[in-house]
Amino acid sequence: MSHIQSVRELASIFSPSNEARPTVLLGAGASFTSGVPLADEAVRRIARRYFSERILGGNVLPEQVKTSEWRAWLNQQSWFINDENRFADNFPLAVKHLLQPQAYRQKVLLDLIQPTEDIGIGYRALAELVLRGLAGTLLTTNFDICLPKALNDKRPHLHSVSEVNRAPGDFREFDIFNRAQIVWLHGKAEGYTDKNLTEEVASLDAKLVSLLFPLLQSTPLIVVGYRGAEPSIMECLLGDTGDLAFKKGIFWCQRAGDSPHPNVLTLQGRLGGNFRLLEIDGFDELFRDVDAVLAGQQRNLGSPAARGEVAFDDRPAATASLADLDLDLTLRTAIEYARKLRLREPTSATLATFLREHGLLVECDGEQRPTNAAILLFGTEPQRFFRHAVVTATVDGKKRQVIEGNLLKQRNDLLEWIVDKDVNPTIKVKTVGRHVERPAYHQRALIELVVNLLVHRDYEDPRPSMIDVEAGRKIAFSNPGRASQPLTEKLLIGDDGMFEPVSELTSLRNRALCDIFFGMSAMERAGTGLTDVARYARDGSGQAVFKFPPGDDSFRAEIFQPTSSGRIAGVAIDTRPIGTYIVNLLPFAALPATVSRVKVRGTLREIAQTVSLEEAGTVLLWSGELWSLAPPALLTSVLRPVMTDAKVTVTERPDLESDPDLARVFTWFLRKHFEGQLVRLKRHGLMIEAGKKSQRRAYFAGVNKGPRKYVYDAPTRKNVPREVVKQRSDKSPVWFENEGFAYDIARVGSLWGVRLKPFYMFTGPDASTPLPGYARTKRATRRMKFDRNQAVDGDLVFWGRFIAQGAPAINLSQVAAQDILLEGSFLSIDVPEEGLIDDDRDQDQVPA
């Protein structure tokens, strides 16, 4: 059997359609590519180190000891098996005879199991399978950190990882239904229960075996990277002593060309057809390929089990229901989360299941209720539940703003606020031979501090979060909530509360909030945010200070502007800025997976007179085919009187996109859905220009043949009046200048979106009917002189907020089974603005 065939067979075992999740047994071969030695190499390292430290008295470093020296000494030891084919069998003997006393053994073993490389791709892929519920219990004969590190790197998406048998009798976390658990068969080195002596590997703890028997009897067992030499595994757990038939099968994986250990052949003979010997290229290659085959597939495991006291963000929100969530925003975020973690993308129909699986929707008194985290993240009115869940922002103690709404809205509003010139002004930066203008604070540092402010605050504390700008000096971020015990134990906190952040040290107060922010790439992996802020500040010759003020039960971060250079105010040394550019494209966050197509007779008007098209949602007619997002059964029941063919063709979106003609029709289909939103905006005065089959445009009409004002919330101000229809002449003939935009559907690579181009429509005395073409051209040429890039950016922000009515996303579909989610803001791109060639003073920036 080839590697590819083995991958296919194991993919079917891991598949969510298989009734039982497989159990995985790992041996030393799994950790080899991560830099953890196999048994034979471990014997060499132990012997070399012992010879260096105990025989030579530490006068020569282990790596300087010659092979001929330590090997000649090793050959003389009475316990040593001097057979190259059995060299690995010396591992328990070397541990027993050389690594004494116990403290020395533990020290050497802990050094031995430290990976010298990054965690291998096999462990990463296996962690992905666990995350998606395709694997759960992982048995290991190893005691290195590769497996727990790979799983812990999936936190907080994995709410908890149970560890069993870390120390003698440590079985309290074992559960056959655990979402993710590691069973240390030979113990964990940190707890010093490593079973590497010949006496210790002869048997397993009887209670541990009794716990594992029901699991092994009811699930397939996949063995990878394990030789099969230890009696504790091959006899007590898998052999005659265990008396297990393994009706679900054992799938024993070994590298091509390797010969099975005699113990493995014995097991194969006992189990017969329940034993499968599979050939693989290696541990990394196997799980990488299985994960790729099962990409996007996951098993529904229900809500994560609560352990101990329920955290605040995991508790049900009192009196809340799904109606209190912005479901379009929730769906958009869930899709983004699923794409990053390679999960199955939810739809409107499966959104509640997604929320339950991630602990955001829980059962309370017989009802499904959103948690506090769900209300904070996606609530339509979260301050109705948590009045204090706001951020106050000031500049020099003035211009006070209260940033409210759900946390995703607060994040967006704050990210727009921090680029304001009052908050992050432009300063002159001294480079080689000249000065350039750059922001006073590194934008990435401010983003990190904003996210930290939102996800790590104590939402049970009634105080708001605060951001205070001291112009020309610093920005201070203050959060309610005392330092957790794990942080106070590991951080060096001074008497004044100040501390230096430690990379990858974190204590997640709000795991559910962090889970979603991680999943939507709004924050980096745990423990890197503050260290990154400090680094960004230092790179720009500024400073970042972090502290838990004594007696205040709060966290405070201050980032200081770079100090002035010489006598010129606002001149500092070089930094590395990032420029953010807005593209005039509203991207689609979700598109339908399929389109239903059915042959019909008649025009759309004639069809609508015969049947009701309301249940079919937005439809179009092309070459005798009606296109809809409705499922085939529903479409058939609606259209049966006008169907000319009983078959409904369901076409996958990739097939539509790959066919030029169908892709053109799909573009038309998406445009019709977008125009449905424009029609709904008619109540605000927007009208679609009539009689246009190409270069589609929409614009504001005046009120009662006069000007029109529209009031909206800008990034830094609320209730901003904007005159969208202006009267430009008091004399006859009266004419008006009406704001509008041209629109079309555009595709950039794999990204679809609505492309908008703001323009001015010039209308006659009724403030709605366009002037003749020649008159509009004359006025458009004159108006163009006043356009500036900054004004265009402002126009895009306005149109994005108007079209989405301030929502972060809008669902254009009228069919529950499928979604067309349009982002409420334009696509932005971050571009590094630094010199391409250091010595070229005339080429200082990357042109955008």
Secondary structure, 3 states (H helix, E strand, C coil): CCHHHHHHHHHHHHCCCCCCCCEEEECHHHHHHHCCCCHHHHHHHHHHHHHHHHHCCCCCCHHHCCHHHHHHHHHCCCCCCCCHHHHHHHHHHHHHHHCCCHHHHHHHHHHHCCCCCCCCHHHHHHHHHHHCCCCCEEEECCCCCHHHHHHHCCCCCCCCCEEECCCCCCCCCCCCCCCCEEEECCCCHHHCCCCCCCCHHHCCCHHHHHHHHHHHHHCCEEEECCCCCCHHHHHHHCCCCCCCCCCCCEEEEEECCCCCCHHHHHHHHHHHHHEEEEEECCHHHHHHHHHHHCCCCCCCCCCCCCCCCCCHHHCECCCCCHHHECHHHHHHHHHHHHHHHCCCCCCCCCHHHHHHHCCCEEEECCEEEEEHHHHHHHECCHHHCCCCCCEEEEECCEEEEEECCCHHHHHHHHHHHCCCCCCCCEEEEECCCCEEEEECCCHHHHHHHHHHHHHCCCCCCCCCEEEEEECCCEEEEEEECCCCHHHHHHCCCCCCCEECCCCCCCCCCCHHHHHHHHHCCCCCCCCCHHHHHHHHHHHCCCEEEEECCCCCCEEEEEEECCCCECCECCEEECCCCEEEEECCEEEEEECCCEEEEEEECCCHHHHHHHCCCHHHCCCEEECCEEEECCCHHHHHHHHHHHECCCCCEEEEHHHHHHCHHHHHHHHHHHHHHHHHHHHHHHHHCEEECCCCCCCCEEEECCECCECEEEEECCCCCCCEEEEEEEECCCCCCCCEEEEEEEEEEEEECCEEEEEEEEEEEEECCCCCCECCHHHHHHHHHHHHCCCCHHHHHHHHHHHHHHHCCCCCEEECCCCCCCCCEEECCCCEEEEECCCCCCCCCCCCCCCC
